[in-house]
Amino acid sequence: MTPLSAEARAHLIWALTDGVGPVLFKRILTHFGSAETALGASAGSLASIKGVGGKKADRIAADLSDKRADEEIAVAQEHGVNIVAQCDAVYPPGLKHIEDAPIVLFVRGELRETDAISIAIVGSRRCSIYGSEQARRFGELLAGAGFSIISGLARGIDAFAQHGALDAGGRSIGVLGNGLREIYPPENRALAERVAESGALVTELPMRTAVRAENFPSRNRIIAGMSLGTLVVEAADRSGALITARLACEYNREVFALPGRATDPMSQGTNRLIRDGAARLTMCLEDVLDELGAVGARMRGVPASESSSPGADGLFAGTRDGGNEPSTPQPMTEIEAKLFAAIPTDPVLTDHVLQSASLPVGEALAAMTALELKGAIRRLPGQRVARR
């Protein structure tokens, strides 16, 4: 297990504190400047934050616990799980910019910078043969194009999509609605092992958290938030996959949906998304790439092995400190040029760049990834970025 910095450990303490969720934590962080500084604040100082008040501040201050954090770290270490905080460089950039970003993530496996180029594939647990075939097909196609495939490791569409990605030699990330001490559903344990070996299992929930139905909508926001876009393969009219699609739309990410037969109950949700203009009708890989602008253009023809093999952080090889300069400058799209203009030579917070560029978050993150691929910018620890 990677040791936690003092600030990351403070994030964990806040995450384990009763009454402190992601939105309130964001206010606490804004008010005090850091999670570590906030730990030393009085109940009176906490009470001044919007949504807290005197009684709640007293409860929060009384519940802050070093011991609980130490116990959580010990259990995580026992199961080979790393704890990744918002302040850590490997925290997913797309996820960080949603309003209710998880305070910490529990990660078994490895998160990579290239996982910013990812597509979520979701759908019904009770899927048809058509749905299972298409989920596997798109998992293979997208992973083969170089995308990391994100899903919920659930029965049905999720599992077939992740099998497809892994069979194509690509990366997959499984986002769970329970603690990583156990794998749910149990029949997907072998799949979970494959995912963790070449990608990552992720949750925001403490290690010993049991499976509860109320945790799955929150899990869905992580799936949508980590991805450039969400593909709904098959979904009935009240499928939980539609929650993920709605969240992706709220986060200004792309939404894709496969059409089904007009009379098929299993396709009522996807057909409605398409009918209402909430999703792009998707039948092939090109339909996805066309909607992703610079990233879609960049990812055409990239083999899965190039973006997923351990030695091929090659997508970013020329952009790190100490890396080689790109041999020739590459042309930029209009959006990339606008984002590049907002990035100075000296390191600056990624948040500041996104605000300065005045672009939708999904487009900005995609353009930032494309600029990294072109060697025009470099990402630095502490969620900072600078021109090369």
N, C-alpha and C positions, 0 to 999 in steps of 0.2 A: 504493500500500500504506500502510495506517495504521501510523505509527511505534509500535514496542513500548515500553512502559514498562520500567523496570529490572527490576521484579518479573516482568513477562510474559517478558522476555528470559531471566531466570533459570529460569522454567518451561521454556522451550524447551531450554536447556542440559541440564536434568535429563531432559527427554523424549528427548534424543538420546544419553544416556549408557547404555552397555551395562550391563545388570544392574539397571536401575531401571525398573520398570513402574508402572502406576497405583496399585496397592495399597501398594507400598513407598514411592512418592512421598508418598502420603497420610500415612504414618507419619513420614516425614522432615519434612513440613510441620507436622504436629502437634508434633513434638519441637523444631524450631527456630523455629517461628512464621512463617517466610516462606521462600520458595525462595531469595531473594537472600541471606539470612543463612546458610542452609544451605551455600551455595557456599563460604563461608569457613571451614567446619568442618573440623577435622582428621580423619584416618582413624580415630583413636581415638574421637572423638565419634560418628562414623558407626557404628562397630562396636558401640556400645551400643544401637542400635536393633534391635528384634525382626526377625529374619530376615536380618540382615547378617553380623555376626561379623568377625573380624580380616582374613582373607584377602579376603573379598568387599569389605570397606571399602577395602582397599588398591587393589583393581582399580577400584572406582568412583571413588575420589579421583584415580587416574591417568588415568581416561578422561574426566573433565570437561573440556570444550573450548569456549573462546570462539570459536576459529577455525571449528569445525564449525557452530556456531550462525550465525556471520556468513555462511558459505557457504550455509546453508539459507535464510536471509533473502534473500540475493541471488537464488537460484533462484526463490523464491516471488514476489519483486518482479517478476522477468522475466516471469512467467506471470500476473500480476494477481491473486495470491493473498494474502489476509490471514492472519495467524497470531493465533488467539484463545486466550488462556490462561484457566485456571480463575478467575483473579483479575479478569478483564475483565467489565464489566457486560453485554456481549452474549453471554457464554457461556450456553448453554441451561440454564435453571434445572432442568428435569427431569433433565437429564443430570448436572448437578453433584451430585445427591443419590444417585447410585448408588455402590456401594462401590468399583468400579473405573473411575471416571470418567476419561476421557482427560486427560492432563496439558495438552495443547494440541490445538487443532483447526486444520486448514488449510482455509480457506474461500474459495472463489471465488464471488462474488456478495455477498449481504447476508443476515445473520441479523437478525431483528427480534424485539422483545418479543412481538409477536402470534403468533410461531411457537410460543409455549408452548401455544397452542390448536391442537393438531395430532393427526392420526391417521396411524399407519403402515399401509400396505397392502402385503402381501407374499404370495408364493405361488410356484408352480413356474415354472421357466424354460421347460420344455416343457409349455405349457398347452393346454387344449382350446379350441375355439371358444367354448363356454359360459364358460370361465374368462376368456378375453380380453374377452368382452362385459361380464361382471360387473365385472371390474377397472376397465375404462373407465367403466362406469356409476357405480360407487361413487366413483371419483376425481372425476367430475363432480358427483355429489350432495353429497359432503362438502366439496369446494372451494366449491361453490355456497352451502353453508350457512355458510361463513366459516372452515373449518378449513384449515390448511396440511397438505399431503399429503407424508408422508415415506416414502421407499422406497429401494431399493438400486441403481436405474438398471440393473438386470440385464435380460436377455432375458425375455420372457414377461410374467407378471403385473405385475412392477414397472414395466416400460416402459408397458404399457397403462394402468395406474393413473395414472402421471405424465402421459401424454398427455391423459387425461380431465380431470385437474385443470387443466392449462394451457389446454385447449380451453374450459373453463368460466370462464376469466379469473382463476383462483385461483393460489395460490402452491404451489410444490413444492420439496422439498429432497431431493437425491440424495446418499446416503451411500455412498462408494466403499471398496473393499477394496484400494486401491492408491494411489500418490502422484498428485497432481493434474497432474503434468507430462504424463501420458497419460490418455486416456479409455478405459475398458474396460466392456463390449465395444465394439469400434470401430464397429459398425453403429449404436450409440446416440449417436454424436458430435453429430449434429444435435439430438437430444433434449437432450443435456447442455447445449448452447448455449442452448436455450430455457429450461431449468431455471435456469441461472446468470443469465440475463437478468432473470428475474422472481422468482427465489428464490435458491437457493444449492446449490453442490456442496461436500460436506464429507467430510473424512477425518482420521484421527488420524495417518496414516502420512506420513513425510517425502516430499518432492516426488519424489524419484527412485526410490521403492519400486516394484518391479515387481509384477505380479499373481501371487499365490501362494494356493493353496487354503487354507492354514492361516490366512490373514488374514480370511477371510469370517465365521467365527463371532464374532470380535472386532468386526467391522463390524456384525454383527447386534445386538450389545448397545447400540451407539450408536443404531440405529434404534429399538429398544424403549425405551431410556432417554430419548430426546428426546420421546416421544409420550405423550399421555394414554391412548391405547389402541392396540392392534394388531389389524387386521382381516386374517385369513387367508382369501383368496378361494378358492384351490384348491391342494391339497398332497397328494402321495402319502405313503405311510406313513413314508418316511424323508427327507422333504423338509427342506432347510435352513430353510424357513419355520417349521417346528415348533420350531426352536431359538429363533427370534425370539419365538414365542408363549410358550415356556417362560420365557425371560428376562423378558418383559413381566409374566408371572405372579409371578416372583420379585421384581420391582420394585414389586409391588402395583399394577400398571396393569391396565386392562380388556383382555380378550381377546375378540374376536369371530370368528366363523367362518361361512362360507356353506355350507349343506348341499349335498351332491351325491347322485347315484344310489348306491344301496347297493352295486351291483356294479361301479362305476367305480373302477379303480385310482387315477385322478388325484384322487379325493375321499376316499380312505381316511384320510388324515391329518386333514382338516377334520372328517369325520364322527366320527372317534375323539375329537377335542377336544370336540365337542358331546356325544357319548355319555357321556364321563367327567366332564362338568360343568366342564371346564377353559375353555370358551368359551361365550359367549352365541350362540345360534342367531340368525343375522342375515339378513334378507331385504330390509330397506328402511332408509332413513335414520333413521326413527323408532326402530328397534331400537337404533341407536347412541346417539342423543340420550337415550333413556330411561335408559341405563346411566351417563351422565356427570353426573347430578345437576344441580348449579347451573349448570355450564358448558353442559350439554345444553339446559337450559331457556333459558339466555341466548342460545344460538346459533340458536334457532329463528327463521327468517325473516330472518337477517342475510345480505344479498347479498355475493357474493364480492368485488365491486369495493370494498366498504366496508372490508374487512380487508386487501386486497392492493394497492390503488393507492398509489403513493408519497406522495401528499398526504394519504392517509387513515390515517396513524398515528392517525386519528380515533378508533379504539377506545380509545386511551389519551390523547387530546388533553387531557382535563381533569385528568389525574393527574400531570403532570410539574411540575417546578419552573417557576414563571412561567406555568403554564397557568391556565385559567379554572376557578373553582370550579363544581361541578355545581349546577344551579339548584335541585334538590330532592333530599333524601335518598331512597334507595331501600331497600325492605325487604330483609332478609337471611334466608337459610336458617339452620337450626340449626347446620350445619357452618361456614358463613361467620361467624356470630356468635361461635362458639367460637374461630375463628382470629383474628377481629378483636379479641377480648378479650386475646389474647396479643401484640398489636402495640401498643407504646407510641407516644406522640407524638414522642419523640426517636428518631432513626434507630437501628436495631438489625440485627444480622446475620440474614439469612433463615434460616440454619441454626438459630439460637437460637429463632426463632419456631416453626419446625417441631417442634423438640424440646419446647418448652413446651406446644404445642397437643395433643400426643399423638394425632395423627391419622395414618392411612396417608399415605405420601408422595403418591400419586396424587391422593387426595381433597384433601389440603392444598394442593397446587399448583393444582388446579382451582379451589378456593375462593379462593385468593389472586388468581388471574387474574380471577375473577368480581368480587372486591372492587375490583380495579383498574378493571374495566369500569364499576363503579358509582361510581367516583370517591371511594371510602372510604379508600383507601390510595394511597401512591405508592412506586415503587421508585427507589432511588438508586444511584449508582456504588458499586462495592465489594461487591455482593451484599447491600445493606442495604435495609430497608423501614421505613416510618413511616406513622402515620395522617396524613390530610390535616388 
